[in-house]
Amino acid sequence: MLGALLCVVVALGALAQAIESGLFVQHAVMAASHHVQGAGGGIVDVFCF
C-alpha cells in the first residue's frame, strides 16, 4: 500500500514538473505547426481529384 502511494506521489511530481516546464505546450505547438505545413499538399490533392 505504501509503495503504491509513493508511486502516485512520484508520478504526480513528474507530471507537475513537465507542466511547469511547458513540455506539453511546446509539443502541441510543434505538432500544430507540422500539421499546418503539411496541409498545403493535402489540399492540392483533394482538388486534383
Steps between C-alpha positions, in 0.01 A plus 500: 500500500779740590686415179196585288457833679867580445464421127200732474685782674805458274282487187312815600830674568631406155175616338515832686862546388405437135207742516710767671776475240250541216576162343139432397450847353825476305399159362155630400648801317749279315226255400267779386766674292598169338135433417453847349816464289382166363142617437586680174581180315187331628277781378656483154441124492133546587439751222696298241261206531 
